[in-house]
C-alpha cells in the first residue's frame, strides 16, 4: 500500500454525504485535499496548509479547468481525483421533456470528464495517479423506470474504463465505485427504507482510501457494493 506522503487528492461534492465522508477519512490519513464544492462554508478537514476549498459548479463549462488550476497553484501536484458530485432526476423513456436527462448528462458525465481532462497531465506526472468515479449499481443494471439516471451512470462507467486504458502506461489507475442505496440526502429522498439499513457514507470512504493507496500492480476496475441481496442484471 502507498503512503499518503504529501499526496494531493481532489474531491468533488465534498460538502456532505459521500464526499464529506471521503474528505474526513483521507484527512486522517494525511493526504492534502482540494475540495470542489458549491458551499464553501465547510467544517475543517485539515489546516489551511493541507486543505483547499474551491467553489466548483459542475454545470459550468470551465469549472473543472479552474479547479485543477487552483489545486496546482496551491499544492504543485495532483495525485488522485474522486469524482463524487452527481444528481438524480426521474426521467422515464416515455417522458418527452428531456430537461432532467440533459442535467444528468452534464453533471454525471461531462463534468467528471472535464475535470479528468484538465487533471490528466498532472496525474501522469504523478506516476501513480488515481481516479475514482462514484458511479452506482444503476451503472451496472437497470432496476426501475429511472432509465435516464442509469444511462448517465452507464456512461460514467465507460468513462472510467476509458481513463483506465488511456492512463495505464503512465501509472494512472481508474476505478468505478458502484454502491446501491446510500444513507445520503439523495438516497433517503426516494426510498422509504430505514437509513440505518442503507450503505453508510463512511463505509464507502474506507473503500476510497483503500483504492487510492493500492500500488500500480494491484488495480481494481470496479467495486460493486450492495445493501441487500438483489439481482445484478
C-alpha positions as CSV (number, residue, x, y, z in Angstrom):
1,X,0.0,0.0,0.0
2,X,1.2,3.5,-0.8
3,X,1.7,6.1,1.9
4,X,-0.2,9.4,1.7
5,X,3.2,11.1,2.0
6,X,2.1,14.6,0.8
7,X,-0.1,13.2,-2.0
8,X,-2.9,15.6,-3.2
9,X,-6.4,14.4,-3.7
10,X,-9.2,16.3,-5.4
11,X,-12.8,15.5,-4.2
12,X,-15.9,16.9,-5.8
13,X,-19.2,17.3,-3.9
14,X,-17.4,17.3,-0.5
15,X,-19.9,19.5,1.3
16,X,-21.9,16.5,2.5
17,X,-22.7,12.8,2.1
18,X,-20.1,10.5,0.5
19,X,-17.8,13.4,-0.5
20,X,-17.6,14.8,3.0
21,X,-17.0,11.3,4.4
22,X,-14.2,10.7,2.0
23,X,-12.6,14.1,2.8
24,X,-12.7,13.3,6.6
25,X,-11.2,9.8,6.0
26,X,-8.4,11.0,3.8
27,X,-7.6,13.9,6.0
28,X,-7.0,11.4,8.8
29,X,-4.6,9.5,6.6
30,X,-2.5,12.6,6.0
31,X,-3.5,13.4,2.4
32,X,-3.6,17.0,1.2
33,X,-7.1,17.8,0.0
34,X,-8.6,20.0,-2.7
35,X,-12.3,20.1,-2.3
36,X,-14.5,21.3,-5.2
37,X,-17.8,22.3,-3.7
38,X,-20.9,24.6,-4.1
39,X,-20.9,25.5,-0.5
40,X,-17.5,26.8,0.7
41,X,-18.7,27.1,4.3
42,X,-17.3,23.6,5.1
43,X,-16.3,22.2,8.5
44,X,-12.5,22.0,8.7
45,X,-10.9,18.9,7.1
46,X,-7.4,20.0,8.0
47,X,-5.3,23.1,8.2
48,X,-5.1,25.9,5.6
49,X,-1.9,24.3,4.5
50,X,-3.4,20.9,3.9
51,X,-6.9,21.6,2.7
52,X,-8.0,23.9,-0.1
53,X,-11.7,24.6,-0.6
54,X,-12.6,25.9,-4.0
55,X,-16.0,26.9,-5.5
56,X,-17.0,24.3,-8.0
57,X,-20.2,24.4,-10.0
58,X,-20.2,21.2,-12.0
59,X,-22.5,22.5,-14.7
60,X,-20.1,25.3,-15.6
61,X,-18.0,24.7,-18.8
62,X,-14.7,25.8,-17.3
63,X,-15.3,24.7,-13.7
64,X,-13.1,21.7,-13.9
65,X,-10.2,23.5,-15.5
66,X,-10.4,26.3,-12.9
67,X,-10.5,23.9,-10.0
68,X,-7.5,22.0,-11.3
69,X,-5.5,25.2,-11.8
70,X,-6.3,26.3,-8.3
71,X,-5.2,23.0,-6.9
72,X,-1.9,23.0,-8.8
73,X,-1.3,26.6,-7.8
74,X,-1.7,25.7,-4.1
75,X,0.0,22.3,-4.0
76,X,2.0,22.0,-7.1
77,X,0.7,18.5,-7.9
78,X,-2.3,16.2,-8.3
79,X,-2.1,12.6,-7.3
80,X,-5.8,11.5,-7.2
81,X,-9.2,12.6,-8.2
82,X,-12.5,11.5,-6.7
83,X,-15.5,12.5,-8.9
84,X,-18.3,12.3,-6.4
85,X,-20.7,15.1,-7.4
86,X,-23.8,13.8,-9.1
87,X,-27.6,14.3,-9.3
88,X,-30.6,12.2,-9.8
89,X,-33.7,13.1,-11.9
90,X,-36.5,10.7,-12.7
91,X,-36.8,10.5,-16.5
92,X,-38.8,7.6,-17.9
93,X,-38.4,6.6,-21.5
94,X,-41.9,8.0,-22.3
95,X,-41.1,11.4,-20.9
96,X,-40.6,13.9,-23.8
97,X,-39.3,16.7,-21.6
98,X,-35.5,16.0,-21.7
99,X,-34.5,18.7,-19.2
100,X,-33.7,16.2,-16.4
101,X,-31.8,14.0,-18.8
102,X,-29.7,16.9,-20.0
103,X,-29.0,17.9,-16.4
104,X,-27.8,14.4,-15.5
105,X,-25.7,14.1,-18.7
106,X,-24.0,17.4,-17.8
107,X,-23.4,16.8,-14.1
108,X,-22.9,13.0,-14.0
109,X,-20.9,12.6,-17.2
110,X,-19.5,15.7,-18.8
111,X,-18.4,17.3,-15.5
112,X,-16.2,14.4,-14.4
113,X,-14.9,14.2,-18.0
114,X,-13.9,17.8,-17.9
115,X,-12.1,17.5,-14.5
116,X,-10.2,14.4,-15.7
117,X,-9.2,16.1,-18.9
118,X,-7.8,19.0,-17.0
119,X,-6.1,16.9,-14.4
120,X,-4.7,14.3,-16.7
121,X,-1.2,15.8,-17.3
122,X,-0.7,16.1,-13.5
123,X,-1.9,12.6,-12.9
124,X,0.5,11.3,-15.5
125,X,3.3,13.3,-13.9
126,X,2.5,11.7,-10.5
127,X,3.4,8.2,-11.9
128,X,0.7,6.7,-9.6
129,X,-2.3,8.8,-10.4
130,X,-5.7,7.6,-9.2
131,X,-9.2,8.3,-10.4
132,X,-12.2,7.1,-8.5
133,X,-15.6,7.8,-10.1
134,X,-18.5,7.4,-7.8
135,X,-21.0,5.7,-10.1
136,X,-23.9,3.5,-8.9
137,X,-25.3,0.0,-9.3
138,X,-27.5,1.8,-11.7
139,X,-24.5,1.8,-13.9
140,X,-24.4,-2.0,-14.0
141,X,-28.1,-2.8,-14.4
142,X,-31.5,-1.1,-15.0
143,X,-33.7,-1.9,-12.0
144,X,-36.5,0.6,-12.2
145,X,-38.1,3.2,-14.5
146,X,-35.4,5.8,-13.9
147,X,-33.6,4.9,-17.1
148,X,-32.2,8.4,-17.5
149,X,-30.1,8.1,-14.3
150,X,-29.0,4.7,-15.4
151,X,-28.0,6.0,-18.8
152,X,-25.8,8.6,-17.2
153,X,-24.1,6.1,-14.8
154,X,-23.5,3.6,-17.7
155,X,-21.7,6.5,-19.5
156,X,-19.7,7.2,-16.3
157,X,-18.6,3.5,-16.3
158,X,-17.5,3.8,-19.9
159,X,-15.5,7.0,-19.0
160,X,-13.8,5.1,-16.1
161,X,-12.7,2.3,-18.3
162,X,-11.5,4.8,-21.0
163,X,-9.4,6.6,-18.4
164,X,-8.0,3.2,-17.1
165,X,-6.9,2.3,-20.6
166,X,-5.6,5.7,-21.6
167,X,-3.6,6.2,-18.4
168,X,-2.3,2.7,-17.7
169,X,1.2,3.2,-19.1
170,X,1.5,6.4,-17.2
171,X,0.7,4.8,-13.8
172,X,-2.9,6.0,-13.7
173,X,-5.4,3.6,-12.3
174,X,-9.1,4.3,-12.5
175,X,-11.9,2.7,-10.5
176,X,-15.7,2.9,-10.7
177,X,-17.3,2.7,-7.2
178,X,-20.8,1.4,-7.6
179,X,-23.0,1.5,-4.5
180,X,-26.6,0.7,-4.1
181,X,-28.8,2.9,-1.8
182,X,-26.6,5.1,0.4
183,X,-27.7,7.0,3.5
184,X,-27.4,10.4,2.0
185,X,-29.9,13.1,1.1
186,X,-30.2,11.6,-2.4
187,X,-30.7,8.0,-1.1
188,X,-33.3,8.9,1.6
189,X,-35.2,11.2,-0.8
190,X,-36.7,8.4,-2.9
191,X,-36.5,5.4,-0.6
192,X,-38.7,4.5,2.4
193,X,-36.1,2.1,3.8
194,X,-34.6,2.7,7.2
195,X,-31.4,4.8,6.6
196,X,-29.6,2.5,9.1
197,X,-30.1,-0.4,6.6
198,X,-28.5,1.6,3.8
199,X,-24.8,1.7,2.9
200,X,-23.2,4.4,5.1
201,X,-21.0,7.1,3.5
202,X,-18.2,6.3,6.0
203,X,-18.0,2.7,4.6
204,X,-17.6,4.0,1.1
205,X,-14.9,6.4,2.3
206,X,-13.0,3.4,3.7
207,X,-13.1,1.9,0.2
208,X,-11.9,5.1,-1.5
209,X,-9.0,5.3,1.0
210,X,-8.1,1.7,0.2
211,X,-8.4,2.1,-3.6
212,X,-6.2,5.2,-3.9
213,X,-3.5,3.6,-1.7
214,X,-3.1,0.4,-3.8
215,X,0.1,0.1,-5.7
216,X,0.2,0.2,-9.5
217,X,0.3,-3.6,-9.8
218,X,-2.9,-4.1,-7.8
219,X,-5.6,-2.1,-9.7
220,X,-9.3,-2.6,-9.2
221,X,-11.5,-1.5,-12.1
222,X,-14.9,-1.8,-10.4
223,X,-16.3,-2.1,-6.9
224,X,-19.9,-3.1,-6.5
225,X,-21.5,-2.5,-3.1
226,X,-24.9,-3.9,-2.2
227,X,-27.0,-3.1,0.8
228,X,-29.3,-6.0,0.1
229,X,-29.4,-9.2,-1.9
230,X,-30.5,-8.3,-5.4
231,X,-30.3,-9.3,-9.0
232,X,-27.4,-7.8,-10.8
233,X,-28.8,-7.8,-14.3
